[in-house]
Amino acid sequence: MRPRWILALALTLLLAGCTSGGGNGSANGRITLHFQSLAWQEESVTANKELVKEWNATHPDIKVEYVQGSWDSVHDQLLTSFEGGEAPDIIHDASDDLADFAYGGYLADLRDLLPARLKSDIPQRSWKTTTFGDGIYGVPFLQEPRVIVANATWLKQAGVRIPTPEHPWTWPEFRAVTRQLSGDGKYGVAWPLKEPVSATLNLSLSAGGELFHRGADGKVTVRFDAADEVVPRTIHDQADVDHSASPTTLGSGGSDTLPGFFGGKYAMVPLGFSYRQQIVQQAPKGFDWQVLPAPAGADGLTQGVSPQTLSIAEDSPHKKEAAEFIDFLLQPKNMVRLALGDWMLPTGTQALKDPALHTTKDDWATGTALADDLTSAPAQSVRGYPEWKDKVATPAFQEYYSGAISLAELRQRLVRDGNLVLARYQR
């Protein structure tokens, strides 16, 4: 029996040695990093997987494993994995989803991990989107402006002035144009506002609207001033006064508006820049479309964005190596590949200079011209914003845009009810 006992003990010790160190290492010293990507479009998934393959081919001691995640469930999935100690080392997310994870201690502060090259290549206005307190908890790398996709033939036949980034429409001019383009059961614009809050707040920055105001004590309160009224009043009046905006799309998502757009029901649709890919794939043969900048207000074309981000889990035992992979992934030429795959804009100044992002084909040049006007979304670092958005702002904006409540009632609900929500997070 003794030889069998010794053999069993030897096997047990051998297996224990092979599995020690968790899922991020191995007995031969090779490090394994898990990179959870939320890429979903075929071109984007391909670009990410190719870059992982290229990294692994040149870094034999640091293997990166690609893990497919989903935008639909990422917040809850990450929260569960953080609390269970099973979070991926490198985390793909969006900046407006990071606040709770950053303040909760789940994400690593990247200030001392990232190389100077990457820090200086991405503008400060973009770093602001991932700064919470004194730390930086994500690398903002892809962003998209909200633009107007227009039926070029319709606009040309109507003889309206075509706006450019250098000479955009004002908000009053935009309203006047949509009136001119409407009639006979057709509409000048279709606003897809199933999620009305981020669209309204981000576009309101052009008019000087901020809504959230941080006092000297660091606490945030909601104010709905004259500048905050410009965009919501324009949308409301198009839908309920001028009847130049389709009332049926106010509760729709962006993709839901495309069949009507292609069918000649509406002349224009405000959409994220990346929707161009769907338009290229789905538009009928011969359909002539173009990208126009969103209207400008007192603050020009300024627009809030929540960039896609790459973060490192605080519990990762290999933060230095994870940062090296992020630096590789976001080299200028690689950032361009990721941007082209997602039909979005890179944040890096060197990547933005790439000729591929300045072509007239698919109106890349129009979007790239807006990059300098993109800034942190108004609610980026506001504690309690998700609850304020879901319980207060979303129903209030939906009711206002449908004509169910007045502007005064909208203001009262956003401010009175909104500040009650935020106060609970700032005691």
Order of alpha helices (4+ residues) and beta strands (2+ residues): alpha-beta-alpha-beta-alpha-beta-alpha-alpha-alpha-beta-beta-beta-beta-alpha-alpha-beta-alpha-beta-beta-alpha-alpha-beta-alpha-beta-beta-beta-alpha-alpha-beta-alpha-alpha-beta-alpha-alpha-alpha
